[in-house]
């Protein structure tokens, strides 16, 4: 774990190194993914079968690649009542929040008498990647599928690996609850390629979203343009800004809520009290020892954990903006004062009683968020990621007379005489 103090002479250099640290895929991953994508593009289902057998130790039968809707329904109906209720509550809150994101069409006539506007339409098909193995998260399925359904996507397809043929029933239950249309037993970069290009079994989609490992993230990056994607996501990260009035055990648990995701995840604490920093560091050790994923969390904290002690929390927003973290908790008496200065963050959690984990499950806003400082220029997943806008124009005679002469001037200035000619003919010039 790295310990920094803002008053130290070399703090600026050390913090810059922290900001520039990249915890994402290397050139070898990119090269391997490129090979897999091209193989799936050329050989389709045959390539999928080979990669599934190699990486998942499982080869579905000819009629077993797609998981039947009835299996998803049965998984939902056989859930323990409390767990089913929790899943339903999460789905309801996610749906309500995202319904408010639906954009409005525009249609109006301006002062020149020209009709202008835009219509929003959902994409025809969306593919959602749902991890298997270490990370099988029904919450992420809801966070991806429900916005797509709210957008009006007609065909919603899931690709999920089933290592050794095992399926997470909670994922199937979430698929049923979210109204997913197809669930396919395929994972990794090969699944992303299949969703993008299509195979004999799987029809291609228009947008691919969902979390995954470095190979999945790299496949999405390489296939952007063939399909739309939500974002290129790296390892999880959390920044906690906290004063000494907090319970150090609470803050330690918050930091570990991301560390347990992945050895490459990063947890950072900014505080204005050195003794409180020491107590949090001690409690991190205590909390790690109690975690089922202690090995993963410890590897993350040891390699990427950071505690920064500042003279005043007034310094925190500037540091937070440079980090542009996926999750930012502000655990102070007046979190709004600091929040007003936070310009770059995936999602912000205000107050001592708002742990990031609430946002992961039941708050409502999407938990698919930009990592790796991408919050500087991008946002979390929303309904808009499954929609596109088409503008339209209708020009009357009076409107053409009002603006056409200026268009002719600009077209001629650019040397595009056919452009100008198409307007001149209508104006009788």
C-alpha positions in Angstrom: 0.0 0.0 0.0 1.3 3.4 -1.0 1.2 6.2 1.6 1.5 9.8 0.4 1.4 13.2 2.2 0.5 16.3 0.2 2.9 18.5 2.2 5.9 16.3 1.2 8.3 17.9 -1.3 8.0 15.1 -3.8 4.2 14.7 -3.5 3.6 16.3 -6.9 5.8 13.8 -8.7 4.4 10.8 -6.7 0.8 11.8 -7.3 1.5 12.3 -11.0 2.9 8.7 -11.2 -0.3 7.5 -9.5 -2.5 9.3 -12.0 -0.6 8.0 -14.9 -0.5 4.4 -13.7 -2.3 2.0 -16.1 -3.7 -1.2 -14.8 -5.1 -2.5 -18.0 -4.3 -5.0 -20.8 -0.9 -5.2 -22.4 0.2 -5.7 -26.0 0.0 -9.5 -25.7 -3.6 -9.4 -24.7 -4.4 -7.1 -27.7 -2.6 -9.4 -30.1 -4.3 -12.6 -28.8 -7.7 -10.9 -29.0 -7.1 -9.8 -32.5 -6.4 -13.4 -33.5 -9.5 -14.7 -31.7 -11.7 -12.0 -33.4 -10.5 -12.8 -36.8 -10.8 -16.5 -36.3 -14.5 -16.1 -35.2 -15.2 -13.8 -38.1 -13.9 -16.3 -40.6 -14.9 -19.7 -39.0 -17.9 -18.7 -36.9 -19.4 -21.5 -34.8 -16.5 -23.9 -35.4 -14.1 -21.3 -33.8 -16.6 -20.7 -31.0 -16.7 -24.4 -30.2 -12.9 -24.7 -30.1 -12.4 -21.7 -27.8 -15.3 -22.7 -25.5 -13.9 -26.2 -25.1 -10.3 -24.8 -24.5 -11.2 -21.9 -22.1 -14.3 -23.2 -20.3 -13.6 -27.0 -20.3 -17.0 -27.5 -21.8 -18.4 -28.1 -25.2 -22.2 -27.7 -25.4 -24.1 -30.1 -27.6 -25.6 -29.0 -30.9 -28.9 -28.1 -29.2 -27.4 -26.9 -25.9 -25.6 -23.6 -26.9 -28.7 -21.6 -26.2 -30.3 -21.7 -22.7 -34.0 -22.0 -23.0 -36.3 -19.2 -21.6 -38.0 -21.9 -19.6 -34.7 -22.5 -17.7 -34.5 -18.8 -16.9 -38.1 -18.8 -15.7 -37.6 -21.9 -13.5 -34.5 -20.3 -12.0 -36.4 -17.2 -11.1 -39.4 -19.1 -9.7 -37.2 -21.4 -7.5 -35.3 -18.6 -5.9 -35.5 -18.2 -2.1 -38.3 -15.7 -1.5 -36.1 -13.1 0.2 -33.6 -13.2 -2.6 -36.3 -13.0 -5.3 -37.7 -10.0 -3.5 -34.3 -8.3 -3.4 -33.8 -8.9 -7.1 -37.3 -7.5 -7.8 -36.6 -4.4 -5.7 -33.3 -3.8 -7.5 -35.0 -4.2 -10.9 -37.8 -1.9 -10.0 -35.5 0.9 -8.8 -33.2 0.5 -11.7 -36.2 0.7 -14.1 -37.7 3.7 -12.5 -34.4 5.7 -12.5 -33.7 4.8 -16.2 -37.3 5.6 -17.4 -36.6 9.2 -16.5 -33.6 9.2 -19.0 -35.7 8.6 -22.1 -35.1 11.5 -24.4 -37.8 13.5 -26.0 -38.2 13.9 -29.8 -38.1 17.5 -31.2 -40.2 19.0 -33.9 -40.5 22.7 -34.5 -40.5 25.5 -37.1 -37.9 28.2 -36.7 -38.1 31.9 -37.6 -37.1 31.2 -41.2 -40.0 28.9 -41.7 -37.9 25.8 -41.7 -39.1 22.7 -39.9 -36.4 21.1 -37.8 -36.2 18.3 -35.3 -34.9 14.9 -34.3 -36.4 11.5 -33.6 -34.9 9.0 -31.1 -35.0 5.3 -31.9 -33.7 2.2 -30.2 -31.1 0.0 -31.8 -32.6 -3.3 -33.2 -30.5 -5.6 -31.2 -28.2 -5.4 -28.1 -25.8 -7.9 -26.8 -25.0 -8.1 -23.1 -21.9 -9.8 -21.8 -22.3 -11.5 -18.4 -19.1 -12.8 -16.9 -18.9 -16.3 -15.5 -16.1 -17.9 -13.4 -14.7 -15.4 -10.8 -17.3 -12.7 -11.5 -20.9 -13.8 -12.1 -23.0 -10.8 -11.2 -26.8 -10.8 -11.7 -26.7 -7.1 -10.6 -24.7 -6.2 -13.7 -27.2 -8.1 -15.9 -30.0 -5.9 -14.5 -27.9 -2.8 -14.9 -27.3 -3.6 -18.6 -30.6 -5.2 -19.6 -33.1 -2.9 -18.0 -31.9 0.3 -19.7 -31.9 -1.5 -23.0 -35.5 -2.6 -22.5 -36.5 0.9 -21.3 -34.9 2.2 -24.5 -37.1 -0.1 -26.6 -34.6 -2.6 -27.8 -36.5 -5.4 -29.5 -33.9 -8.2 -29.3 -31.8 -8.5 -26.2 -29.1 -11.2 -26.2 -26.8 -12.4 -23.5 -23.5 -14.2 -23.9 -22.2 -15.8 -20.7 -19.5 -18.5 -20.2 -20.4 -21.6 -18.4 -17.2 -23.1 -17.1 -17.4 -26.9 -16.9 -21.0 -26.5 -18.0 -22.1 -24.8 -14.8 -24.6 -22.1 -15.0 -25.2 -19.5 -12.2 -29.0 -19.8 -11.6 -29.1 -16.3 -10.2 -27.9 -14.9 -13.5 -30.7 -16.9 -15.3 -33.2 -15.6 -12.8 -32.1 -12.0 -13.5 -32.3 -12.7 -17.2 -35.9 -13.7 -16.8 -36.8 -10.8 -14.7 -35.2 -8.3 -17.1 -37.0 -9.8 -20.2 -33.9 -11.1 -22.0 -34.7 -12.8 -25.3 -31.7 -15.1 -25.9 -29.0 -16.5 -23.6 -25.9 -18.1 -25.2 -23.3 -20.3 -23.5 -20.2 -18.5 -24.8 -17.7 -16.2 -23.2 -14.5 -14.3 -23.6 -13.3 -12.3 -26.6 -14.9 -15.0 -28.8 -18.3 -14.1 -27.5 -17.8 -10.4 -28.3 -16.7 -11.3 -31.8 -19.8 -13.6 -32.3 -22.1 -10.9 -31.1 -20.5 -8.3 -33.4 -20.1 -10.4 -36.6 -22.7 -13.1 -36.1 -22.4 -16.8 -36.7 -24.7 -19.4 -38.2 -26.3 -19.8 -34.7 -26.1 -16.3 -33.3 -27.4 -13.3 -35.2 -25.3 -10.1 -34.9 -26.3 -7.2 -32.7 -25.8 -3.5 -33.0 -24.5 -2.6 -29.5 -22.5 -4.6 -27.0 -22.4 -3.7 -23.3 -21.4 -5.4 -20.1 -18.3 -6.1 -17.9 -15.6 -8.6 -18.5 -11.9 -9.4 -18.1 -9.1 -7.8 -20.0 -9.8 -10.0 -23.1 -13.4 -9.0 -23.2 -12.6 -5.3 -22.7 -10.0 -5.5 -25.4 -12.4 -7.2 -27.8 -14.9 -4.5 -27.3 -12.3 -1.9 -28.0 -11.2 -3.6 -31.2 -14.7 -4.1 -32.5 -15.9 -0.6 -31.8 -17.1 0.7 -35.2 -18.4 -2.8 -36.2 -20.8 -2.4 -33.3 -21.4 0.3 -30.7 -20.1 -0.4 -27.2 -20.8 1.1 -23.8 -17.1 1.8 -22.9 -13.7 0.2 -22.6 -13.7 -0.7 -18.9 -10.6 -1.5 -16.9 -10.3 -2.8 -13.3 -12.6 -1.3 -10.6 -11.6 1.7 -8.5 -12.9 3.7 -5.6 -11.8 7.0 -4.1 -13.0 7.7 -0.5 -12.7 11.3 0.8 -13.2 11.0 4.6 -12.6 13.0 7.8 -11.7 11.6 11.2 -15.4 11.6 12.3 -16.0 8.4 10.4 -15.8 4.9 11.7 -12.5 3.6 10.4 -14.0 0.1 10.0 -16.7 1.5 7.7 -14.2 3.2 5.5 -12.0 0.1 5.4 -14.9 -1.9 4.3 -15.7 0.6 1.6 -12.2 0.5 0.3 -12.3 -3.3 0.2 -15.6 -3.3 -1.6 -13.7 -2.7 -4.8 -10.4 -4.4 -3.9 -12.3 -7.8 -3.7 -13.2 -7.5 -7.4 -9.8 -8.0 -8.9 -6.1 -8.0 -8.0 -5.8 -5.0 -10.4 -8.6 -3.0 -8.7 -7.6 0.2 -6.9 -8.8 1.7 -3.6 -7.7 5.2 -2.5 -8.4 7.1 0.7 -7.9 10.9 1.0 -8.1 12.2 4.6 -6.9 15.2 6.6 -6.1 13.2 9.7 -2.9 11.0 9.9 -4.1 9.1 13.0 -7.4 8.3 11.2 -5.4 7.1 8.2 -3.5 4.7 10.5 -6.7 3.4 12.0 -8.2 2.8 8.5 -5.0 1.0 7.4 -5.1 -1.2 10.5 -8.8 -2.0 9.9 -8.2 -2.9 6.3 -5.9 -5.7 7.5 -8.6 -6.9 10.0 -11.4 -6.8 7.4 -9.3 -8.5 4.7 -8.8 -11.5 7.1 -12.5 -12.0 7.3 -13.2 -11.9 3.5 -13.9 -15.1 1.5 -11.9 -13.3 -1.3 -9.1 -12.3 1.1 -6.4 -13.3 -1.4 -7.8 -11.1 -4.2 -8.5 -8.1 -1.9 -5.0 -8.3 -0.3 -3.3 -8.5 -3.7 -5.2 -5.4 -4.8 -4.6 -3.4 -1.6 -0.9 -4.4 -1.4 -0.2 -3.5 -5.1 -2.6 -0.6 -5.7 -4.0 0.7 -2.4 -3.2 4.3 -1.6 -3.7 6.5 1.4 -3.2 10.2 0.9 -3.0 12.6 3.9 -3.7 16.2 3.1 -3.5 19.3 5.3 -7.1 20.1 4.5 -9.9 18.4 2.7 -10.2 21.5 0.6 -7.3 19.9 -1.4 -9.3 16.8 -2.1 -11.5 18.0 -5.1 -8.4 18.9 -7.2 -6.8 15.6 -6.5 -10.1 13.8 -7.2 -10.5 15.6 -10.5 -7.1 14.4 -11.7 -7.8 10.8 -10.7 -11.3 10.9 -12.3 -12.2 7.8 -10.4 -15.0 5.4 -11.2 -16.5 5.7 -7.7 -16.1 8.7 -5.3 -17.4 8.6 -1.8 -17.5 11.9 0.2 -17.9 11.0 3.9 -17.9 14.4 5.6 -20.2 16.7 7.5 -20.9 18.8 4.4 -20.4 16.5 1.3 -22.2 18.9 -1.0 -19.5 21.5 -0.6 -16.9 19.1 -1.9 -19.3 17.6 -4.5 -19.8 21.0 -6.0 -16.1 21.0 -7.0 -15.9 17.4 -8.3 -15.9 17.7 -12.1 -14.7 14.2 -13.1 -16.2 11.1 -11.5 -18.2 8.1 -12.7 -20.6 8.3 -9.7 -20.5 10.1 -6.4 -21.8 8.8 -3.1 -22.7 11.6 -0.6 -22.5 11.3 3.1 -21.3 8.9 5.7 -24.3 6.6 5.3 -23.9 6.1 1.5 -21.5 3.3 0.8 -20.7 2.6 -2.9 -22.2 -0.9 -2.5 -25.7 0.6 -2.3 -25.1 2.0 -5.8 -24.0 -1.4 -7.0 -27.3 -3.0 -6.2 -30.5 -1.1 -5.3 -30.1 2.7 -5.5 -31.1 3.0 -9.2 -28.4 4.8 -11.1 -26.3 2.6 -13.3 -23.2 0.9 -11.8 -21.6 0.4 -15.2 -19.2 3.4 -15.0 -16.0 4.7 -16.7 -12.7 3.5 -15.2 -9.1 4.4 -15.9 -9.6 8.2 -15.8 -12.2 8.0 -18.6 -14.7 9.9 -16.4 -12.9 13.0 -17.8 -14.8 12.5 -21.0 -17.5 9.8 -20.6 -20.4 8.8 -18.4 -22.0 5.7 -17.0 -24.2 3.4 -19.0 -27.6 4.9 -19.7 -30.7 4.4 -21.9 -29.0 6.6 -24.5 -26.3 3.9 -25.1 -29.1 1.8 -26.7 -30.5 4.6 -28.8 -29.6 6.8 -31.7 -30.9 10.2 -32.9 -32.0 11.0 -36.4 -32.3 14.6 -37.3 -34.8 15.9 -39.9 -35.3 19.0 -42.0 -38.2 20.3 -44.1 -37.6 23.5 -46.0 -40.5 25.6 -47.4 -40.2 28.0 -50.4 -39.8 30.9 -48.0 -37.3 29.0 -45.9 -35.1 28.2 -48.9 -35.2 31.8 -50.0 -34.2 32.8 -46.5 -31.1 30.6 -46.1 -30.3 29.2 -49.6 -28.2 32.1 -50.8 -25.9 31.8 -47.8 -25.6 28.0 -48.4 -24.6 28.7 -52.1 -21.9 31.1 -50.9 -20.4 28.6 -48.5 -20.6 25.7 -51.1 -18.8 27.8 -53.7 -16.2 28.9 -51.2 -15.4 25.2 -50.5 -15.2 24.5 -54.3 -18.3 22.2 -54.1 -20.2 23.6 -57.1 -22.6 20.7 -57.4 -23.8 21.5 -53.8 -24.4 25.1 -54.8 -26.0 24.0 -58.1 -28.6 21.8 -56.3 -29.8 24.9 -54.4 -29.5 27.4 -57.3 -31.8 25.3 -59.4 -34.5 25.4 -56.8 -34.1 29.2 -56.4 -34.2 29.7 -60.1 -30.7 31.3 -60.2 
